[in-house]
Amino acid sequence: MTITLTGVCQRIESIKVERVMDSSKRRIPYQKKIGTGLSVGEFRKMIDEKKITGHVGLVESIAMIASALGWKLDEIKEFPPEPVIAERELKTPYTVVKPGHVAGLKSVAHGIKNGRPAIVLEFISHAAVEEEYEAVSIEGIPKIYEKIAGGVHGDIGTVGVIVNMIPKVLNAGPGLVTMKDLPLPSAVTEDLRVYLHWKKP
């Protein structure tokens, strides 16, 4: 979505992408993965031991956005995930989070260009989220702000993209390509059936 939104811009100064998720509705392994219910000390220990990694893929996403824009970044900095602390007791299907304990986490990464953050990605997921959403802010000409109220459920979105990209991947030329090199994703369930039927010997 981020790369597509840049298509109407004449100039881009910076990009910020936010994803905010209510983890209390997610499956138990996910809640464990973000440290739900841990003390702050336990959370930081698990971060040090790489048992909690935060959101995976921020660095790669920044690199792909920069590549699509033709930007040469100074560096990509991913910061250690920070705990989000519960201010009140929170109940999830997995556990009860006591006040002062970890409700979830925040992961942040910056793409640095000319000494300043030009691409900022923020992933926030905890059991006290009041509004779930995904948002892209582009500073430039024109300014763009796009928000998906409620966000896209990660599991459903992942399956959808994989299935819908099958005919586009099958039609791609040889070699290693990324999402930025392929045609734009679209729901192509009917096209997929036609394509696979047409390819039969």
C-alpha positions in Angstrom: 0.0 0.0 0.0 2.8 2.4 0.9 4.6 2.2 -2.4 1.4 2.4 -4.3 0.4 5.6 -2.5 3.6 7.3 -3.5 2.6 7.0 -7.2 0.7 10.3 -7.1 3.5 12.3 -5.5 5.8 14.7 -7.4 8.1 14.9 -4.4 8.5 12.9 -1.2 10.2 14.2 1.9 9.3 11.5 4.4 7.1 8.5 5.0 5.6 7.2 8.2 3.7 3.9 8.5 1.8 2.8 11.6 0.1 -0.5 12.4 -1.8 -0.6 15.7 -3.3 -4.0 16.8 -5.4 -5.1 19.8 -3.4 -8.2 20.9 -6.1 -9.3 23.3 -8.1 -10.7 20.4 -5.2 -12.6 18.9 -4.2 -16.2 19.3 -2.3 -17.4 22.4 1.1 -18.0 20.7 1.0 -14.4 19.4 0.2 -13.0 22.9 3.1 -14.9 24.3 5.4 -13.7 21.5 4.8 -10.1 22.5 5.3 -10.7 26.2 1.7 -10.3 27.4 1.5 -10.5 31.2 5.3 -10.5 31.9 6.9 -8.2 34.3 9.1 -5.5 32.7 12.2 -7.3 34.0 11.1 -10.6 32.4 10.3 -8.8 29.2 13.7 -7.2 28.9 15.4 -10.5 29.8 13.5 -12.3 27.0 14.4 -9.5 24.6 18.1 -9.9 25.4 17.7 -13.7 24.9 15.9 -13.1 21.6 12.8 -14.9 22.8 10.8 -11.8 22.0 11.8 -10.2 18.8 9.0 -7.7 18.1 7.7 -7.4 14.6 9.8 -9.2 12.0 10.3 -7.5 8.7 10.6 -3.7 9.5 14.1 -3.5 8.1 13.2 -5.4 4.9 10.1 -3.2 4.4 12.1 0.0 4.7 14.7 -1.4 2.2 11.9 -2.2 -0.3 10.2 1.2 0.0 13.6 3.0 -0.4 14.4 0.8 -3.4 11.1 1.6 -5.0 11.7 5.3 -4.6 15.3 5.1 -5.8 16.5 6.4 -2.5 20.0 5.6 -1.2 19.7 5.4 2.6 22.5 6.2 5.0 21.4 3.3 7.2 18.4 1.4 8.5 18.1 1.5 12.3 15.8 -1.0 14.1 15.3 -0.2 17.8 14.8 -2.9 20.4 11.1 -3.5 21.1 9.8 -1.5 24.0 7.2 -2.8 26.5 3.8 -1.2 26.7 2.8 -1.1 30.4 -0.7 -1.8 31.5 -2.3 1.0 33.5 -5.1 -1.1 34.7 -5.9 -4.8 34.9 -6.5 -6.4 31.5 -8.0 -9.7 30.7 -7.3 -11.7 27.6 -8.2 -15.3 26.7 -4.6 -16.2 27.5 -3.9 -14.3 30.7 -4.7 -11.5 33.1 -2.3 -8.6 32.9 -1.7 -6.8 36.2 -1.2 -3.1 36.4 2.5 -2.3 35.9 3.0 -5.5 33.8 3.5 -5.8 30.1 0.4 -5.5 27.9 2.4 -5.8 24.6 5.1 -4.0 22.7 6.1 -1.3 20.3 8.6 -1.9 17.6 10.2 1.0 15.6 12.6 1.2 12.7 14.0 4.2 10.8 15.4 4.6 7.3 17.9 7.4 7.6 18.5 9.7 4.6 20.7 12.7 4.7 21.1 12.3 8.5 17.4 12.2 9.4 14.6 9.6 9.5 13.0 9.6 6.1 11.1 6.3 6.4 9.6 5.5 9.8 7.8 2.3 10.5 5.9 1.7 13.8 4.3 -1.5 14.9 2.2 -1.3 18.1 0.4 -4.3 19.6 -0.9 -4.6 23.1 -4.0 -5.6 25.1 -5.2 -2.1 25.9 -5.5 -0.8 22.3 -8.7 1.2 21.9 -8.6 1.6 18.1 -7.0 -0.7 15.6 -5.8 0.8 12.4 -3.1 1.0 9.8 -2.0 4.4 8.5 0.4 5.8 5.9 1.5 9.4 6.1 3.5 10.9 3.3 5.1 14.4 3.6 5.6 15.8 0.1 3.7 17.2 -2.9 0.9 16.3 -2.4 0.7 15.3 1.3 -1.0 11.9 1.6 -2.7 10.4 4.7 -4.4 7.0 4.2 -6.0 5.1 7.1 -7.6 1.7 7.2 -10.0 1.7 10.2 -9.8 -1.6 12.0 -6.7 -2.6 10.2 -6.2 -5.9 8.3 -6.0 -9.1 10.2 -2.5 -10.4 9.7 -3.4 -14.1 9.1 -6.3 -13.3 6.7 -4.3 -10.6 4.8 -1.3 -12.9 4.4 -3.3 -15.8 3.0 -5.2 -13.4 0.7 -2.0 -11.8 -0.7 -0.3 -15.2 -1.3 -3.3 -16.7 -3.2 -4.0 -13.5 -5.2 -0.4 -13.2 -6.3 -0.2 -16.7 -7.7 -1.1 -15.8 -11.3 1.1 -12.7 -11.2 4.1 -14.8 -10.0 3.4 -17.5 -12.7 3.4 -14.8 -15.4 6.6 -13.1 -14.1 9.8 -13.5 -16.0 12.7 -15.6 -14.7 15.0 -14.3 -11.9 14.6 -13.0 -8.3 11.9 -10.4 -7.9 10.2 -8.7 -4.9 6.7 -7.4 -4.4 7.7 -4.0 -5.8 8.7 -5.6 -9.1 5.5 -7.5 -9.6 2.1 -6.1 -10.8 0.0 -4.6 -8.1 -1.8 -7.1 -5.9 -5.5 -7.5 -6.6 -8.2 -10.0 -5.8 -8.0 -12.4 -8.7 -9.8 -15.5 -7.6 -11.7 -15.9 -10.9 -8.6 -15.0 -13.0 -6.6 -17.6 -11.1 -9.1 -20.3 -12.1 -9.1 -19.2 -15.7 -5.3 -19.0 -15.8 -4.7 -22.5 -14.3 -7.3 -24.0 -16.6 -5.8 -22.4 -19.6 -2.3 -23.7 -18.7 -3.4 -27.3 -18.6 -2.0 -29.4 -21.5 
